[in-house]
Amino acid sequence: MTGFDKHDIATEIEEARRAASLVEPFSRRFPLLDLEDAYDILQAASVMRSIATGSRPTGRKIGFTNKTIWELYGVYAPIWGWMYDDTLQLLDGADGVVDAGSLCQPRAEPEVVFRLGEDIPAGAGIEQVA
């Protein structure tokens, strides 16, 4: 790893989250940044977020599962990120309201969320997960 500090990037992510502001993509600024670095940075930013807000990670979101868009975004595998107890909102029917006032680029994206009864063991097969 050369040319960037993971802690500094994680701090910038957390500061941008708090300010609801955009930042230039880190992959553009730091061409040597790889997926392993990105997940390390994500983990550090997650810890900072939890300390700053008291929020707790409640699960993970898997994105870019549609292979047809990978080339468009320069992504070549699904990616994951944390979901937090203060951002996961369960709406009761069509009358639910989401406050988007603290978001810099609000978007509506329906998600399917389900809770597992227990942890999935590493290396579990489809039958074991089901």
Number of C-alpha atoms within 10 A of each C-alpha: 10 8 9 14 12 17 14 13 17 22 16 14 23 20 15 14 17 14 12 14 13 11 10 7 8 14 12 9 11 14 11 14 17 11 11 9 14 16 14 14 20 21 15 19 23 22 17 17 22 13 11 11 10 12 16 17 18 13 15 12 12 10 11 15 13 9 12 8 12 14 9 8 8 8 12 12 12 12 13 14 15 14 16 17 12 12 12 12 11 10 10 8 6 6 6 9 10 10 7 11 9 12 13 13 10 10 8 7 6 6 7 6 11 7 7 10 6 7 7 12 9 6 8 10 10 7 6 9 12 8
